[in-house]
Amino acid sequence: MFRVGEYDRSGEWAGQGFRSAASAIAGRCRMAPGVAGATVRLARRLEHLPETANAFEKGEISRQHVEMIALPCTRERREMLQGLERELVDFARISNPVELRAVVKRQTDAFDGDGGAGSDGDEYIKNRVNLSPSFGGRGVLNGSLDPESTEIAISALDAMMAALKREGDTREWPERRCATVSSAAS
C-alpha cells in the first residue's frame, strides 16, 4: 500500500501517459479499474493513519482490517480516528475484521452524534432483491440488504431451517435454506 501511495503522490503516472494513478495501476497490473481505484483511495487515506499503515506493512493486520479503520476516515472524522488509531490497531491485531468494523462503527456513530441513525435510512433505501429467470427456468436470486434487514432475514431463514430439521429433513443446509426461501415465497 505504501508503494501505491508513493506512486500516486509522485505524479509519475502522468508522465507515463495515464490519466490517473488508478488507471496506470489497472493497466500495468492487469487489475479491474474499480479495484485499482479503491486501492489508490485506500492508500490516500492511509497517509493520515501511519500506525495502521505500519501494522499492515509488517503483516500484523490484513487489508480487511485496514479497510475497516481507513474507509470511515473522512476529512470530518480524521482527527477523531487518529486519536483512536493505536487502540484500533491493537484491537485489529486480536480480532477479525467484522468485530473491528463494529468497534469502529460505534466510535464513528458516537462522533457523528446520531448513534448511526443518520445512515440507517440511507442504508435501508439501498436494499434490493432481484429474482430473474434464466435459461431452462432456473431462477437467479441476488440482493443487498442493510445490516438490520440482513439480521432479520438470516434469523427467519435459520428458524425455518431448524423447523425443517426437526421435522426430519436430512438435506444439507444450502438445500434446506433454498426450501425455506421457496416456502416463504408461497
C-alpha positions in Angstrom: 0.0 0.0 0.0 2.9 2.3 0.7 4.2 2.0 -2.8 0.7 2.7 -4.3 0.5 5.9 -2.2 4.1 6.9 -3.2 3.3 6.3 -6.9 0.1 8.3 -6.6 1.8 11.2 -5.0 4.7 11.2 -7.4 2.7 12.0 -10.4 4.9 9.7 -12.4 1.8 8.1 -13.9 1.0 11.3 -15.7 4.4 11.3 -17.4 3.7 7.7 -18.5 0.6 8.8 -20.4 -2.0 7.8 -17.8 -4.9 10.0 -16.6 -4.6 8.8 -13.0 -2.6 6.6 -10.7 -5.5 4.2 -10.7 -5.6 3.9 -14.5 -1.9 3.3 -14.5 -2.1 0.6 -11.9 -5.1 -1.0 -13.5 -3.3 -1.1 -16.9 0.1 -2.2 -15.7 -1.1 -4.8 -13.1 -4.0 -6.0 -15.2 -6.4 -5.1 -12.4 -10.1 -4.2 -12.7 -10.3 -0.4 -12.8 -12.6 -0.3 -9.8 -10.2 -2.4 -7.7 -7.3 -0.2 -8.7 -9.2 2.9 -7.9 -10.2 1.5 -4.5 -6.6 0.6 -3.8 -5.4 4.2 -4.6 -8.2 5.7 -2.4 -7.2 3.4 0.4 -3.6 4.4 0.1 -4.6 8.0 0.2 -6.4 7.5 3.5 -3.5 5.6 4.9 -1.4 8.7 4.5 -3.3 10.0 7.6 -3.1 6.7 9.5 0.5 5.9 10.0 0.1 3.3 12.7 -2.5 1.4 10.6 -0.2 1.5 7.6 2.8 0.4 9.6 0.9 -2.6 11.1 -0.3 -3.6 7.6 3.2 -3.3 6.1 4.5 -5.6 8.9 1.8 -8.1 8.2 0.3 -7.7 11.6 -3.2 -6.9 10.3 -4.9 -7.8 7.0 -6.1 -5.5 4.2 -9.7 -6.1 5.5 -8.6 -4.7 8.9 -7.0 -1.7 7.2 -10.3 -1.0 5.3 -12.3 -1.2 8.5 -10.2 1.6 10.0 -9.4 3.6 6.9 -12.6 3.7 4.9 -14.6 5.6 7.6 -11.7 8.1 7.9 -13.3 11.0 6.2 -12.0 14.5 6.4 -14.5 15.2 9.2 -13.6 12.2 11.2 -9.9 12.1 10.6 -8.7 13.8 13.8 -11.0 11.6 15.9 -9.8 8.4 14.3 -6.2 9.4 14.5 -6.7 9.9 18.3 -8.1 6.3 18.5 -5.8 4.8 15.9 -3.4 3.0 18.3 -6.3 1.3 20.2 -8.0 0.4 16.9 -4.8 -1.2 15.5 -4.2 -3.1 18.8 -7.8 -4.4 18.6 -7.3 -5.3 14.9 -4.3 -7.5 15.9 -6.6 -9.7 18.1 -9.9 -9.6 16.3 -11.4 -10.4 13.0 -12.5 -7.6 10.6 -16.2 -8.0 11.4 -15.5 -7.4 15.1 -13.3 -4.4 14.3 -15.9 -2.9 12.0 -18.4 -3.0 14.9 -16.0 -1.1 17.2 -15.2 1.5 14.5 -18.8 1.9 13.7 -19.7 2.6 17.4 -17.0 5.2 17.5 -18.0 6.9 14.3 -21.6 6.9 15.2 -20.8 8.4 18.6 -18.7 11.1 16.9 -21.4 11.8 14.3 -23.7 12.3 17.2 -26.6 10.4 15.8 -25.9 6.9 17.1 -25.9 5.7 13.5 -29.4 6.9 12.8 -28.2 9.3 10.0 -27.1 6.5 7.8 -29.9 4.0 8.7 -32.4 5.5 6.3 -29.8 5.8 3.6 -28.8 2.1 4.0 -32.5 1.0 4.0 -33.1 2.8 0.7 -30.3 0.8 -0.9 -32.0 -2.6 -0.2 -32.5 -4.6 -3.3 -33.6 -8.1 -4.0 -33.8 -9.4 -7.6 -35.0 -12.8 -8.8 -34.5 -13.4 -12.5 -35.4 -16.4 -14.5 -32.5 -17.9 -16.5 -32.4 -20.4 -19.3 -34.2 -23.5 -18.5 -36.4 -21.7 -16.0 -33.9 -21.7 -13.1 -34.0 -18.6 -11.0 -31.1 -16.4 -10.1 -31.6 -14.7 -6.7 -29.4 -11.8 -5.8 -29.7 -8.9 -3.4 -28.2 -6.5 -1.0 -29.7 -5.6 2.4 -28.9 -3.2 5.2 -27.4 -4.8 8.4 -30.7 -4.9 10.3 -32.7 -6.4 7.4 -29.8 -8.9 6.9 -30.1 -10.0 10.5 -33.9 -10.3 10.2 -33.6 -12.4 7.0 -30.9 -14.7 8.4 -32.9 -15.2 11.7 -36.0 -16.0 9.8 -34.3 -18.5 7.4 -32.4 -20.1 10.3 -35.7 -20.6 12.3 -37.4 -22.1 9.2 -34.4 -24.4 8.5 -34.4 -25.5 12.2 -38.1 -26.4 11.9 -37.3 -28.4 8.7 -34.5 -30.3 10.5 -36.8 -31.0 13.5 -39.3 -32.5 11.0 -36.6 -34.9 9.9 -35.3 -33.1 6.8 -31.8 -34.6 6.1 -30.8 -32.2 3.3 -27.6 -30.2 3.7 -28.1 -26.6 4.9 -27.9 -25.0 1.4 -30.8 -27.1 0.2 -32.8 -26.5 3.4 -32.2 -22.8 3.0 -33.5 -22.9 -0.5 -36.5 -24.8 0.7 -37.2 -22.1 3.3 -37.0 -19.4 0.6 -39.4 -21.3 -1.6 -41.9 -21.9 1.2 -41.6 -18.2 2.4 -42.4 -17.1 -1.2 -45.5 -19.2 -1.4 
